[in-house]
Amino acid sequence: MDYCIVYTSSVTSLLSSAELDKIRHQSQLKNQSLDITGILLYFNGCLIEVLEGPEKAVKELFKKISHDPRHSQLIQLYESPIRQRSFPGWFMGYKSLSSSEFEQIRAIIPFVNNPAADIDARQENVIITLVQLFYKNNYRN
């Protein structure tokens, strides 16, 4: 059974597109080698990240992240074994997406089409619900 941790944090300084690209590239390579999937959303210095994969690998990665000096106000929102991954095959999906990647995220996270839509509190997948709440609360036109 896989494991999941969802956290949110603020960065100590705003990240440029180049810095986000570098983080994404490094994370994709590392996560693929560890069989960790997930998504990172970044808005104006705030982020939420979903980490999914083998329990030991996810916990060790989260421990490293929690000691990363680029984060402040890190809050773990969710931690639990999971029956299936919410982002299978995504070694690091993140906000700045190409057109084809955006179509993939649109299929997985339908609220991207309408960020103002009400959140279904009865939704079974708490992970997607947490990401949706973050997206709705931080969305900027």
Protein Blocks (a to p, Z undefined) as FASTA:
>chain_A
ZZddddddddfbdcdfklmmmmmmmmmmmmmmnopacddddeehiacdddeddfklmmmm
mmmmmmpmkbghiacfbdcddfbdfkghiabgcfbdcfklmmmmmmmmmmlmmmmbccdf
kbmblmlmmmmmmmmmmgcZZ
